[in-house]
Amino acid sequence: MKAKIRGNSKIEGEVSVGGAKNSALPVLASLTLISKEVLIEKIPDISDVAEMISMIRAAGVSVNFTKNKVTARVSNLNGEIKDLGSKIRASILLLGPLAVRTGRSRILYPGGCQIGERPIDIHLEGLRKLGIDIKEEGDFIEANFVKSPRNVKIEMRFPSVGATEHLMMTSVLLKGTTVEISNCAREPEVVDLGRFLISMGARISGIGTDRIRIDGVENLDSTIYSIIGDRIEAGTYMIGALSTGGTLKINGIGNEIDNVVNFLKKIGSKIEVLPNSLVIYPSNVKGFHFMTGPYPEFPTDLQPQMALLGFSSEGPSEIVERVFESRFKHVEELKKMGADISVDGNKINIKPSKLHGAMLVGNDLRETATITFAAAMADGPSEIDKFEIIFRGYENLLEKLKDMGIFAEIIQIDREVS
Ligand code: UD1
């Protein structure tokens, strides 16, 4: 799919963010654990969510998804998800819960954005400690579960978001077992998943800290739960507005994004924080330096977008990427637009630049968002091939771009190759 973006735009107006993709995916995966009907609100209508829903349906969860609401029930679970799921990395989250529920699960190796090695060793090592036997066969991973030890202690070598979520969900139904996980991820989406599980009667303490304890229960109760707003979607729009000097109100986001707002304020951004929204004002931003890292450090998912702010700030900037070793694909695309940007090891150097329209190609999700906003602020129109990647994580994007004063149209839809 190819999109044309009209350039010379100021990103301004009022826009609302949807529910967080990175909360929705683990929350949906954890529906394989339920016994009673649950209702979840604010699930974003994006293609990664559609993919996860097809996977949990294939596992036997009945799902109804309309108007951002998911109702789900479980009748007959099946641990084998044949050829679905290689597209999103979060598919790995089904391995442990399905093994506990059905005795044996088998899934394809997870896919997702090509932003580095993204191994799953922390997930698998943790599952083994929980008493799950793991076999890796070609493109498949098989997990067999009989019984877990009474007390399990897992120390993660890195605070992986996915592994923290995966081990937490897998432990919830291990009745008679106490699991303590240390060096956990503290991302707001990990907390959201924990709150969702607790709302169904799971016994979890320490969410939001680097030590989580789970006492297994027999089964989970019904619940009605609303997930948090998408801080990465909000951050993308916020950086877009700051980079073009527009005034933008972003609704639907709470204090999950405070660490980014505080950093942006420190470098000169004018941002007003209201109870459930942010207002961005025209600002003079200084050149900046930051490193990405696990929460509460700066999120890697907003690293590509920050290059845009580097182009419009006063003086050179430097970003060090410490989470994914090859999250630099946007750099080549931005260079096509005349940007002064280069990569040196895991450091990106950015100088103030004037961008012009160009023929661009989308790669991973956040990079495609970055070049879309770069195209909006550039002088003259741009075309972006493989634009569909952006719909993996940005709900109603074309309408929202319009709300922010950006004109984008789809000019080519690829024919399905059968
Ligand atoms: C999640 C987010 C993603 C975000 C990332 C980091 C979802 C669906 N995706 O991805 O948007 O960019 O957190 O904030 O929530 N690692 C290992 N072994 C493992 C697991 C991870 O080496 O078993 C490494 C990864 O290669 C990477 C780092 O740890 O370098 C962070 O990965 P992780 O926190 O697991 O990210 P995801 O859960 O995949």
Residues whose N, C-alpha, C, O or C-beta is under 5 A from the ligand:
A	BS01	UD1	N22 L25 R89 A90 E117 R118 P119 I120 D121 I122 H123 P159 S160 V161 G162 A163 T300 D301 V323 F324
